[in-house]
């Protein structure tokens, strides 16, 4: 019997709290949105020099009777509350992160998925960079805890289109979730003081699952405190990135990229 670590109706709020819509801005972010999920766009605002680049999206919006409008930089900045809009702003209803069910773990194990568990990642820029890493290395789903940042305009922009290529899930408790997940998958915690190096991970995973490709969950901790002792205790393996020691650790997104590269190549 798998622990009741989530419930199906539990979702993690990923939109801005003051509005039902989320502004997605930045060329790569909006290009990916328009290519992969144009149906999510409710309204679209763009500078005139971007019109030829986004004419396919404008055509889809016209067919769906959704508005788009040519704007100057000042208006675009007011709409998305960022000066880094790069001439395009799309308004969407942000994706919801559904809870994880026991059958999901079985499916991820069978498929040999690599998933990324974010434990109390509070900085939305870090969240965006982590989403970008997850998309680049096909680490999906991306699982969020209640203490993590919501998906914001800044996170979408930093993700550079990665939001459209990962599935978002949520758990109430990282520790309880890992306790259940470790029965079916290899759960790895990033710990700068661990004995194991990340280069050891492919061999150790193969030793535990000699047949086929094992499913893996990589847990990354809070930017300041890392993973809690309770969470580390529930991980199958703890691993570190070797360095000079001159600086205690890398940025969480940098660290995740190095871990995910090792796991991708296994």
C-alpha positions as CSV (number, residue, x, y, z in Angstrom):
1,X,0.0,0.0,0.0
2,X,1.5,3.3,-1.1
3,X,1.3,6.2,1.4
4,X,-1.3,8.8,0.8
5,X,1.1,11.5,0.0
6,X,-1.3,13.4,-2.3
7,X,-4.9,13.6,-3.3
8,X,-6.1,14.0,-6.8
9,X,-8.0,17.2,-6.1
10,X,-4.9,18.9,-4.7
11,X,-3.4,21.4,-7.1
12,X,-0.5,23.8,-6.7
13,X,-1.4,27.4,-7.5
14,X,0.8,28.5,-10.3
15,X,-0.7,31.8,-11.4
16,X,-0.2,35.3,-10.2
17,X,-2.3,35.8,-7.0
18,X,-3.7,39.1,-8.0
19,X,-5.1,38.0,-11.4
20,X,-6.5,34.9,-13.0
21,X,-4.1,35.3,-15.9
22,X,-0.3,35.0,-16.3
23,X,1.7,37.2,-18.6
24,X,4.2,35.3,-20.7
25,X,6.8,37.6,-22.3
26,X,10.2,37.2,-24.1
27,X,10.8,36.0,-27.6
28,X,11.7,32.4,-26.9
29,X,9.0,31.9,-24.2
30,X,6.2,33.2,-26.4
31,X,7.5,31.5,-29.6
32,X,7.4,28.1,-27.7
33,X,3.9,28.9,-26.4
34,X,2.6,29.8,-29.8
35,X,4.1,26.7,-31.4
36,X,3.2,24.1,-28.8
37,X,0.1,25.5,-27.1
38,X,-1.4,28.3,-29.1
39,X,-4.8,27.4,-27.7
40,X,-3.7,28.6,-24.2
41,X,-3.3,32.2,-25.4
42,X,-6.3,34.4,-24.4
43,X,-4.9,37.7,-25.5
44,X,-1.7,38.8,-27.4
45,X,0.1,42.1,-27.4
46,X,3.1,42.7,-29.7
47,X,5.3,45.4,-31.2
48,X,4.8,46.0,-34.9
49,X,8.3,44.7,-35.8
50,X,7.3,41.4,-34.3
51,X,4.2,40.9,-36.4
52,X,5.8,38.9,-39.2
53,X,7.5,36.6,-36.7
54,X,4.2,35.8,-34.9
55,X,1.8,35.9,-37.8
56,X,0.9,32.2,-37.4
57,X,-0.1,32.8,-33.8
58,X,-2.1,35.9,-34.8
59,X,-3.9,33.8,-37.4
60,X,-4.8,31.2,-34.8
61,X,-6.1,33.9,-32.5
62,X,-8.2,35.4,-35.2
63,X,-9.8,32.0,-36.0
64,X,-10.6,31.6,-32.3
65,X,-11.9,35.1,-32.1
66,X,-9.2,36.0,-29.5
67,X,-7.8,39.6,-29.6
68,X,-4.3,40.7,-30.5
69,X,-3.0,44.2,-30.5
70,X,0.0,46.1,-31.7
71,X,1.6,48.1,-28.9
72,X,4.6,50.3,-28.1
73,X,7.2,49.2,-25.5
74,X,5.7,51.4,-22.8
75,X,2.3,49.7,-23.0
76,X,3.9,46.2,-23.2
77,X,5.9,47.0,-20.1
78,X,2.7,48.0,-18.2
79,X,0.9,44.8,-19.3
80,X,3.6,42.4,-18.2
81,X,5.2,44.6,-15.5
82,X,8.6,43.9,-16.9
83,X,10.9,45.8,-19.2
84,X,12.3,42.5,-20.6
85,X,9.3,41.7,-22.8
86,X,11.3,41.8,-26.1
87,X,8.3,43.1,-27.9
88,X,5.8,40.3,-27.1
89,X,3.4,39.5,-24.3
90,X,0.8,36.7,-24.2
91,X,-1.8,36.4,-21.6
92,X,-2.7,32.8,-20.5
93,X,-4.4,30.9,-17.7
94,X,-1.4,29.4,-16.0
95,X,-1.0,25.6,-16.0
96,X,-2.1,23.8,-12.9
97,X,0.2,21.2,-11.2
98,X,-2.0,18.2,-10.2
99,X,-1.0,15.9,-7.4
100,X,0.9,12.7,-7.8
101,X,-1.0,9.4,-7.5
102,X,0.5,5.9,-6.7
103,X,-0.2,4.8,-10.2
104,X,1.8,7.7,-11.5
105,X,4.9,6.3,-9.7
106,X,4.3,2.9,-11.3
107,X,4.1,4.4,-14.8
108,X,7.2,6.5,-14.3
109,X,9.2,3.4,-13.1
110,X,8.0,1.4,-16.1
111,X,8.9,4.2,-18.5
112,X,12.3,4.9,-16.9
113,X,11.5,8.6,-16.5
114,X,13.7,11.1,-14.8
115,X,11.7,13.5,-12.8
116,X,12.8,16.7,-10.9
117,X,11.6,17.3,-7.4
118,X,12.0,20.9,-6.2
119,X,11.9,21.3,-2.5
120,X,11.1,24.8,-1.4
121,X,12.7,26.6,-4.3
122,X,11.7,30.2,-3.4
123,X,13.3,32.3,-6.1
124,X,11.2,32.5,-9.3
125,X,14.3,33.2,-11.4
126,X,15.8,29.9,-10.1
127,X,12.5,28.2,-10.8
128,X,12.6,29.4,-14.4
129,X,16.2,28.2,-14.8
130,X,15.3,24.8,-13.4
131,X,12.4,24.5,-15.8
132,X,14.8,25.3,-18.7
133,X,17.2,22.6,-17.4
134,X,14.4,20.1,-17.1
135,X,13.2,20.7,-20.6
136,X,16.7,20.5,-22.0
137,X,17.4,17.1,-20.4
138,X,13.8,15.7,-20.7
139,X,13.4,15.6,-16.9
140,X,9.6,15.6,-16.7
141,X,7.5,15.8,-14.6
142,X,8.7,18.7,-12.6
143,X,7.3,18.2,-9.0
144,X,6.8,21.1,-6.8
145,X,6.3,21.4,-3.0
146,X,4.0,24.0,-1.3
147,X,7.0,26.1,-0.3
148,X,8.2,26.6,-3.9
149,X,7.7,29.7,-5.9
150,X,4.6,30.0,-8.1
151,X,5.0,30.1,-11.8
152,X,5.5,33.9,-12.5
153,X,6.1,36.0,-15.6
154,X,9.8,36.2,-14.6
155,X,10.0,32.4,-14.3
156,X,8.4,31.9,-17.7
157,X,10.8,34.4,-19.3
158,X,13.9,32.8,-17.7
159,X,12.7,29.3,-18.7
160,X,13.0,30.4,-22.4
161,X,10.1,28.3,-23.6
162,X,10.8,25.3,-21.3
163,X,7.4,25.7,-19.6
164,X,5.8,24.2,-22.8
165,X,7.9,21.1,-22.6
166,X,7.6,19.9,-19.0
167,X,4.6,18.5,-17.0
168,X,4.0,20.1,-13.6
169,X,3.0,18.1,-10.6
170,X,2.8,18.8,-6.9
171,X,3.1,17.0,-3.5
172,X,2.1,18.1,-0.1
173,X,5.2,16.6,1.6
174,X,8.5,15.9,-0.1
175,X,9.6,13.5,2.6
176,X,6.4,11.4,2.5
177,X,6.4,11.4,-1.3
178,X,10.1,10.2,-1.4
179,X,9.4,7.5,1.1
180,X,6.8,6.1,-1.3
181,X,8.7,6.8,-4.5
182,X,11.8,5.1,-3.3
183,X,10.0,1.8,-3.4
184,X,9.7,1.9,-7.2
185,X,12.3,4.5,-8.4
186,X,15.8,5.6,-7.5
187,X,15.5,8.8,-5.5
188,X,18.6,11.0,-5.5
189,X,19.2,13.9,-3.3
190,X,21.7,16.7,-4.1
191,X,24.0,17.1,-1.0
192,X,27.3,19.0,-1.2
193,X,28.6,16.9,1.7
194,X,27.7,13.5,0.3
195,X,30.3,10.8,-0.2
196,X,29.1,9.8,-3.6
197,X,30.1,11.9,-6.7
198,X,27.6,12.6,-9.5
199,X,29.9,10.7,-11.9
200,X,29.2,7.5,-9.8
201,X,25.4,7.8,-10.3
202,X,25.1,5.9,-13.6
203,X,27.0,2.9,-12.2
204,X,25.1,2.9,-8.9
205,X,21.7,3.1,-10.6
206,X,22.7,0.3,-12.9
207,X,23.7,-1.9,-10.0
208,X,20.3,-1.4,-8.4
209,X,18.3,-1.9,-11.6
210,X,20.5,-4.1,-13.9
211,X,17.7,-4.7,-16.3
212,X,16.2,-1.9,-18.3
213,X,16.3,1.8,-17.6
214,X,15.4,2.8,-14.0
215,X,13.1,5.6,-13.2
216,X,14.8,8.4,-11.2
217,X,13.7,11.3,-9.1
218,X,16.2,14.0,-8.5
219,X,15.6,16.2,-5.4
220,X,17.0,19.7,-5.3
221,X,16.8,21.7,-2.1
222,X,16.2,25.3,-1.0
223,X,18.7,27.8,-2.3
224,X,20.0,28.6,1.2
225,X,19.5,25.5,3.3
226,X,19.5,22.7,0.7
227,X,17.6,19.5,1.5
228,X,16.4,19.0,5.0
229,X,17.7,16.0,7.0
230,X,14.2,14.5,6.9
231,X,14.2,14.6,3.1
232,X,17.8,13.3,2.7
233,X,16.9,10.4,4.9
234,X,14.2,9.3,2.4
235,X,16.5,9.4,-0.6
236,X,18.0,6.2,-2.1
237,X,21.3,8.0,-2.8
238,X,22.9,11.3,-1.9
239,X,25.4,12.7,-4.3
240,X,27.6,15.8,-4.6
241,X,29.3,17.8,-7.4
242,X,33.1,17.8,-6.7
243,X,34.8,21.2,-6.8
244,X,37.7,23.1,-5.3
245,X,35.9,23.9,-2.1
246,X,36.6,27.6,-2.5
247,X,32.8,28.1,-2.7
248,X,30.5,25.9,-0.8
249,X,28.0,25.2,-3.6
250,X,26.7,26.1,-7.0
251,X,23.5,27.9,-7.8
252,X,20.6,25.4,-7.6
253,X,19.9,25.5,-11.4
254,X,23.6,25.1,-12.2
255,X,23.8,22.1,-9.9
256,X,20.6,20.6,-11.4
257,X,22.1,20.9,-14.9
258,X,25.2,18.9,-13.9
259,X,23.1,16.2,-12.2
260,X,20.6,16.0,-15.1
261,X,23.4,15.7,-17.7
262,X,24.8,12.7,-15.8
263,X,21.4,11.1,-15.6
264,X,20.6,11.9,-19.2
265,X,23.8,10.1,-20.4
266,X,23.3,7.0,-18.3
